[in-house]
Amino acid sequence: MCNWMIIAYYTATKTLINKNINSKKMSSECCICSELLLKAGLKVSSTPCGHVYHTQCLKDWTEKNNNKGICPVCRSNFDPSKTVPLHSLDDNETKAIDAIYDYVKQLEKRDAESRSILELVMDSVNNLTTIVTDIKNDNAELKQKIVRMEEEGFLGGNPAVDQLKAKDGVIVGLKKEIQDLKSQRAEAAKQMLEIQQQIGDLKRKNAMSRDDRALHNSTNENQPPKPITLSLKFDDISDRMILGDF
């Protein structure tokens, strides 16, 4: 297979996958005639730059431009004889792409939920930490008062002592609440790590599929150009990075 055909193959494949991801169903239009690309009975072809049109529309377009290959979308020049015929997805391939699309959406939703929980937990921890700090400062002042009162012999039934004991109890409760929130934070972090690992597995599987396809193409470089049947895989997952470093 010629180098330009390999480039067109991968460019066209990525273009079709991106369109499918954005609309979920393969309902993109031919920008020449504004009809659906996958309309029954209509063949489609790709220019070397990767844009896809109805085969007949592209042929008519080229003839109107004095047989000069000019891509209607990006206006790049191309040799009309080097357009690549494409075959549309079958039901199994469409279902496979839809399944991957839905799975990624689920991961994105879970990731968003985990991040929201984590933010709420962190806000609560920060607020409670501030409260505990304030109470500790108050207690320090009360303890100083108690020390002075002990020196002066005024301890029995003093409100300052009762107030200090009450605040000590509040501190114990707040510390327990902070510990619970930290446990929730750890659980949210664990969920996010699991999501990240699942996405990594998905990327590796699709990378292996992409490498197999490239190896197959490289072994056929010397064969004459012929129509290519696309077997689309979700190899654009790297363009949709969902998670950053936690």
Sine and cosine of phi, psi and omega as CSV:
sin_phi,cos_phi,sin_psi,cos_psi,sin_omega,cos_omega
0.00,0.00,0.72,-0.69,-0.03,-1.00
-0.92,0.39,0.43,-0.90,-0.02,-1.00
-0.87,0.50,-0.64,0.77,-0.04,-1.00
-0.92,0.39,-0.50,0.87,0.03,-1.00
-0.95,0.30,-0.60,0.80,0.05,-1.00
-0.89,0.45,-0.70,0.71,0.01,-1.00
-0.88,0.47,-0.71,0.70,0.00,-1.00
-0.90,0.44,-0.63,0.78,0.00,-1.00
-0.85,0.52,-0.79,0.62,-0.04,-1.00
-0.95,0.32,-0.60,0.80,0.01,-1.00
-0.91,0.42,-0.70,0.71,0.01,-1.00
-0.91,0.42,-0.65,0.76,0.02,-1.00
-0.87,0.49,-0.72,0.69,0.00,-1.00
-0.90,0.43,-0.62,0.79,0.02,-1.00
-0.88,0.47,-0.73,0.69,-0.02,-1.00
-0.91,0.41,-0.63,0.78,0.02,-1.00
-0.90,0.43,-0.69,0.72,0.01,-1.00
-0.87,0.48,-0.66,0.75,0.01,-1.00
-0.91,0.42,-0.62,0.78,0.00,-1.00
-0.93,0.37,-0.61,0.80,0.02,-1.00
-0.91,0.41,-0.68,0.74,-0.08,-1.00
-0.94,0.35,-0.50,0.86,-0.06,-1.00
-0.90,-0.43,-0.04,1.00,-0.04,-1.00
0.92,0.40,-0.72,0.69,0.08,-1.00
-0.98,-0.20,0.50,-0.86,-0.03,-1.00
-0.97,0.23,0.99,0.17,-0.09,-1.00
-0.87,-0.50,0.36,0.93,0.00,-1.00
-0.94,0.35,0.39,-0.92,-0.09,-1.00
-0.96,-0.29,0.43,-0.91,0.19,-0.98
-0.97,0.23,0.86,-0.51,-0.10,-0.99
-0.96,0.30,-0.12,0.99,0.04,-1.00
-0.99,0.12,-0.73,0.68,-0.06,-1.00
-0.94,-0.33,-0.14,0.99,0.00,-1.00
0.92,0.39,0.27,0.96,0.11,-0.99
-1.00,-0.04,0.32,-0.95,0.03,-1.00
-0.88,0.48,0.67,-0.74,0.01,-1.00
-0.86,0.50,-0.64,0.76,-0.08,-1.00
-0.99,-0.12,0.48,0.88,0.06,-1.00
-0.89,0.47,0.68,-0.73,-0.09,-1.00
-0.82,0.58,0.72,-0.70,0.09,-1.00
1.00,0.07,-0.11,0.99,-0.03,-1.00
-0.97,-0.25,0.80,-0.61,0.03,-1.00
-0.99,0.14,0.46,-0.89,0.02,-1.00
-0.83,-0.56,0.48,-0.88,0.03,-1.00
-0.65,-0.76,0.38,-0.93,0.02,-1.00
-0.90,-0.44,0.62,-0.78,0.16,-0.99
-0.98,0.19,0.32,-0.95,0.03,-1.00
-0.84,0.54,-0.39,0.92,0.02,-1.00
-0.99,0.16,-0.12,0.99,0.12,-0.99
0.98,-0.22,-0.08,1.00,0.01,-1.00
-0.99,0.14,0.58,-0.82,-0.16,-0.99
-0.91,-0.42,0.68,-0.73,0.00,-1.00
-0.61,-0.79,0.22,-0.98,0.20,-0.98
-0.90,0.44,0.65,-0.76,-0.05,-1.00
-0.84,0.54,-0.71,0.70,-0.03,-1.00
-0.93,0.37,-0.62,0.79,0.03,-1.00
-0.88,0.47,-0.67,0.74,0.00,-1.00
-0.92,0.40,-0.61,0.79,0.03,-1.00
-0.90,0.43,-0.73,0.69,0.02,-1.00
-0.89,0.46,-0.65,0.76,0.01,-1.00
-0.87,0.49,-0.69,0.73,0.00,-1.00
-0.90,0.44,-0.66,0.75,0.01,-1.00
-0.90,0.43,-0.61,0.79,0.02,-1.00
-0.92,0.40,-0.42,0.91,0.01,-1.00
-0.99,-0.15,0.54,0.84,0.04,-1.00
0.84,0.55,0.67,0.74,0.04,-1.00
0.88,0.48,0.41,0.91,0.09,-1.00
-0.99,-0.14,0.76,-0.65,0.00,-1.00
-0.99,0.17,0.95,-0.31,0.06,-1.00
-0.77,-0.64,0.88,-0.48,-0.03,-1.00
-0.91,0.42,0.81,-0.59,-0.01,-1.00
-0.88,0.47,-0.42,0.91,-0.06,-1.00
-1.00,0.02,-0.84,0.54,-0.10,-1.00
-0.98,-0.21,-0.06,1.00,0.07,-1.00
0.90,0.44,0.31,0.95,0.06,-1.00
-0.98,0.19,0.51,-0.86,0.00,-1.00
-0.99,0.12,0.55,-0.83,0.05,-1.00
-0.47,-0.88,0.34,-0.94,0.05,-1.00
-0.99,0.14,0.89,-0.46,-0.03,-1.00
-0.82,0.58,-0.45,0.89,-0.01,-1.00
-0.97,0.25,-0.14,0.99,-0.05,-1.00
-0.96,-0.29,0.32,0.95,0.14,-0.99
-0.95,0.32,0.49,-0.87,-0.09,-1.00
-0.93,-0.37,0.89,-0.45,0.07,-1.00
-0.91,0.42,0.68,-0.73,0.00,-1.00
-0.86,-0.52,0.54,-0.84,0.10,-1.00
-0.95,-0.32,0.65,-0.76,-0.07,-1.00
-0.94,0.33,0.26,-0.97,0.01,-1.00
-0.92,0.39,0.58,-0.82,0.18,-0.98
-1.00,0.05,0.08,-1.00,-0.09,-1.00
-0.87,0.49,-0.65,0.76,-0.03,-1.00
-0.90,0.44,-0.66,0.75,0.00,-1.00
-0.92,0.38,-0.65,0.76,0.03,-1.00
-0.89,0.46,-0.68,0.73,0.02,-1.00
-0.90,0.43,-0.61,0.79,0.01,-1.00
-0.90,0.44,-0.68,0.73,0.01,-1.00
-0.91,0.41,-0.67,0.74,0.02,-1.00
-0.88,0.47,-0.63,0.78,0.00,-1.00
-0.90,0.43,-0.68,0.73,0.03,-1.00
-0.91,0.43,-0.67,0.74,0.02,-1.00
-0.85,0.52,-0.74,0.67,-0.01,-1.00
-0.90,0.44,-0.62,0.79,-0.01,-1.00
-0.91,0.42,-0.68,0.74,0.03,-1.00
-0.90,0.44,-0.65,0.76,0.04,-1.00
-0.87,0.49,-0.65,0.76,0.03,-1.00
-0.89,0.45,-0.67,0.74,0.03,-1.00
-0.90,0.44,-0.65,0.76,0.03,-1.00
-0.89,0.46,-0.65,0.76,0.00,-1.00
-0.91,0.42,-0.71,0.70,0.01,-1.00
-0.89,0.45,-0.64,0.77,0.02,-1.00
-0.90,0.44,-0.69,0.72,0.01,-1.00
-0.89,0.45,-0.66,0.75,0.02,-1.00
-0.90,0.44,-0.68,0.73,0.00,-1.00
-0.90,0.44,-0.65,0.76,0.01,-1.00
-0.92,0.39,-0.61,0.79,0.03,-1.00
-0.90,0.44,-0.70,0.71,0.03,-1.00
-0.88,0.48,-0.69,0.73,-0.02,-1.00
-0.88,0.47,-0.66,0.75,0.01,-1.00
-0.90,0.43,-0.68,0.74,0.02,-1.00
-0.89,0.45,-0.69,0.73,0.00,-1.00
-0.89,0.46,-0.70,0.72,-0.01,-1.00
-0.90,0.44,-0.64,0.77,0.05,-1.00
-0.88,0.47,-0.69,0.73,0.00,-1.00
-0.90,0.43,-0.68,0.74,0.02,-1.00
-0.88,0.48,-0.71,0.71,0.00,-1.00
-0.89,0.46,-0.68,0.73,0.00,-1.00
-0.90,0.43,-0.71,0.70,-0.01,-1.00
-0.92,0.39,-0.59,0.81,0.04,-1.00
-0.89,0.46,-0.64,0.77,0.04,-1.00
-0.90,0.44,-0.68,0.74,0.00,-1.00
-0.89,0.46,-0.71,0.70,0.00,-1.00
-0.87,0.49,-0.66,0.75,0.01,-1.00
-0.88,0.47,-0.69,0.73,0.02,-1.00
-0.89,0.46,-0.68,0.73,-0.01,-1.00
-0.91,0.42,-0.64,0.77,0.03,-1.00
-0.89,0.46,-0.63,0.77,0.04,-1.00
-0.90,0.44,-0.67,0.74,0.04,-1.00
-0.88,0.47,-0.67,0.74,0.00,-1.00
-0.89,0.46,-0.61,0.79,0.02,-1.00
-0.88,0.48,-0.65,0.76,0.03,-1.00
-0.92,0.39,-0.66,0.75,0.00,-1.00
-0.90,0.44,-0.64,0.77,0.01,-1.00
-0.89,0.45,-0.60,0.80,0.05,-1.00
-0.90,0.44,-0.64,0.77,0.04,-1.00
-0.90,0.44,-0.66,0.75,-0.02,-1.00
-0.90,0.44,-0.65,0.76,0.03,-1.00
-0.86,0.50,-0.69,0.73,0.00,-1.00
-0.91,0.41,-0.63,0.78,0.00,-1.00
-0.93,0.37,-0.60,0.80,0.06,-1.00
-0.88,0.47,-0.64,0.77,0.01,-1.00
-0.91,0.42,-0.52,0.85,-0.03,-1.00
-1.00,-0.06,-0.08,1.00,0.06,-1.00
0.99,0.15,0.43,0.90,0.03,-1.00
-0.90,-0.43,1.00,0.04,0.00,-1.00
-0.86,-0.52,-0.61,0.79,-0.14,-0.99
-0.85,0.52,0.87,-0.50,0.06,-1.00
0.88,0.48,0.45,0.89,-0.03,-1.00
-0.98,0.21,0.73,-0.68,0.00,-1.00
-0.86,0.50,-0.50,0.87,-0.03,-1.00
-0.89,0.45,-0.61,0.79,0.01,-1.00
-0.92,0.40,-0.72,0.69,0.02,-1.00
-0.87,0.49,-0.64,0.77,0.01,-1.00
-0.90,0.44,-0.64,0.77,0.01,-1.00
-0.91,0.42,-0.69,0.73,0.01,-1.00
-0.89,0.46,-0.65,0.76,0.01,-1.00
-0.89,0.45,-0.67,0.74,-0.02,-1.00
-0.94,0.34,-0.53,0.85,0.09,-1.00
-0.88,0.48,-0.64,0.77,0.04,-1.00
-0.90,0.43,-0.64,0.77,0.04,-1.00
-0.89,0.46,-0.67,0.74,0.00,-1.00
-0.87,0.49,-0.69,0.73,0.01,-1.00
-0.87,0.50,-0.70,0.71,0.01,-1.00
-0.89,0.45,-0.68,0.73,-0.01,-1.00
-0.92,0.40,-0.62,0.78,0.03,-1.00
-0.88,0.47,-0.64,0.77,0.03,-1.00
-0.91,0.43,-0.65,0.76,0.01,-1.00
-0.90,0.43,-0.64,0.77,0.05,-1.00
-0.89,0.46,-0.65,0.76,0.01,-1.00
-0.89,0.45,-0.64,0.76,0.04,-1.00
-0.89,0.46,-0.67,0.74,0.00,-1.00
-0.91,0.42,-0.60,0.80,0.05,-1.00
-0.91,0.42,-0.58,0.82,0.06,-1.00
-0.90,0.43,-0.65,0.76,0.06,-1.00
-0.89,0.45,-0.63,0.77,0.02,-1.00
-0.89,0.46,-0.66,0.75,0.01,-1.00
-0.90,0.44,-0.63,0.78,0.02,-1.00
-0.92,0.40,-0.66,0.75,0.03,-1.00
-0.89,0.45,-0.65,0.76,0.02,-1.00
-0.90,0.44,-0.61,0.79,0.03,-1.00
-0.90,0.44,-0.68,0.73,0.03,-1.00
-0.89,0.46,-0.67,0.74,0.00,-1.00
-0.91,0.42,-0.59,0.81,0.03,-1.00
-0.91,0.41,-0.64,0.77,0.04,-1.00
-0.89,0.45,-0.66,0.76,0.04,-1.00
-0.89,0.46,-0.69,0.73,-0.01,-1.00
-0.89,0.46,-0.63,0.77,0.02,-1.00
-0.92,0.39,-0.63,0.78,0.03,-1.00
-0.90,0.44,-0.66,0.75,0.02,-1.00
-0.91,0.41,-0.63,0.77,0.04,-1.00
-0.88,0.48,-0.67,0.74,0.05,-1.00
-0.88,0.48,-0.68,0.74,0.00,-1.00
-0.89,0.45,-0.65,0.76,0.01,-1.00
-0.90,0.43,-0.67,0.75,-0.02,-1.00
-0.91,0.42,-0.65,0.76,0.02,-1.00
-0.89,0.46,-0.69,0.72,-0.01,-1.00
-0.95,0.32,-0.52,0.85,0.06,-1.00
-0.91,0.41,-0.65,0.76,0.04,-1.00
-0.89,0.46,-0.66,0.75,0.02,-1.00
-0.90,0.44,-0.65,0.76,0.00,-1.00
-0.91,0.40,-0.63,0.77,0.02,-1.00
-0.91,0.41,-0.64,0.77,0.04,-1.00
-0.88,0.47,-0.65,0.76,-0.02,-1.00
-0.92,0.39,-0.64,0.77,0.01,-1.00
-0.91,0.41,-0.63,0.78,0.02,-1.00
-0.90,0.44,-0.66,0.75,0.02,-1.00
-0.89,0.47,-0.66,0.75,-0.02,-1.00
-0.92,0.39,-0.63,0.78,-0.07,-1.00
-0.93,0.37,-0.42,0.91,0.00,-1.00
-0.99,0.16,-0.09,1.00,-0.04,-1.00
-0.87,-0.50,0.45,0.89,-0.09,-1.00
-0.90,0.43,-0.52,0.85,-0.08,-1.00
-1.00,0.02,-0.01,1.00,0.03,-1.00
-0.98,0.19,0.51,-0.86,0.01,-1.00
-0.91,0.40,0.47,-0.88,0.02,-1.00
-0.84,0.53,0.65,-0.76,0.06,-1.00
-0.48,-0.88,0.29,-0.96,0.01,-1.00
-0.84,0.55,0.63,-0.78,-0.05,-1.00
-0.93,-0.37,0.77,-0.64,0.09,-1.00
-1.00,-0.04,0.89,-0.45,-0.04,-1.00
-0.98,0.18,0.74,-0.67,0.17,-0.99
-0.91,-0.41,1.00,-0.03,-0.17,-0.98
-0.95,0.32,0.68,-0.73,0.11,-0.99
-0.82,-0.58,0.35,-0.94,-0.01,-1.00
-1.00,0.10,0.99,0.15,-0.04,-1.00
-0.97,-0.22,0.27,0.96,-0.02,-1.00
-0.94,-0.33,0.29,0.96,-0.07,-1.00
-0.88,0.47,-0.45,0.89,-0.01,-1.00
-0.92,0.38,-0.35,0.94,0.04,-1.00
-0.99,0.16,-0.11,0.99,-0.05,-1.00
-0.85,-0.53,0.79,0.61,-0.03,-1.00
-0.89,0.46,0.83,-0.56,-0.11,-0.99
-1.00,-0.09,-0.69,0.73,-0.12,-0.99
-0.95,-0.31,0.63,-0.78,0.18,-0.98
-0.99,-0.15,-0.15,-0.99,0.06,-1.00
-0.93,0.36,0.77,-0.64,-0.02,-1.00
-0.99,0.15,0.00,0.00,0.00,0.00
